[in-house]
């Protein structure tokens, strides 16, 4: 891309004068093309580096030099647009998180599945009393009436059913 030999000290003086003369208007031009300050600064910097590398071929103070600078900057902007168009758009984490199911929903689904699996391992009596009292939200008296057992039996079965459920969950590696 550049010459094998570094530019002479005269080239550095040339580019410093060029920067003082043209960097402001060049930056404004590139900023209008890109709409992005950081990219505009990058393009102006690269344009001036290319001018420094080609200093021996450029005529200082001519209108052709100014045209060369603006053309080089425009070409660099075109290269940026093409590079961006060739790459797939990056999806931000916020967008990905917003489009994914909420973590709470996923956690609840896993919990429901785990509890359903654990309940299936209980005796039918224990499972029935837990379903009536916890999942259906019935009181002890309502659960007793639906199950056809005394209220005291619902209380004791609930106690032992919860202990059995805890043991099943521990066996599954879910509870401690």
Secondary structure, 3 states (H helix, E strand, C coil): CCCCCCCCHHHHHHHHHHHHHHHHHHHHHHHHHHCCHHHHHHHHHHHHHHHHHCHHHCCCCCHHHHHHHHHHHHHHHHHHHHHHHHCCCCCCHHHHHHHCCCHHHHHHHHHHHHHHHHHHCCCHHHHHHHHHHHHCCCCHHHHHHHHCCCHHHHHHHHHHHHHHHHHHHHHHCCCC
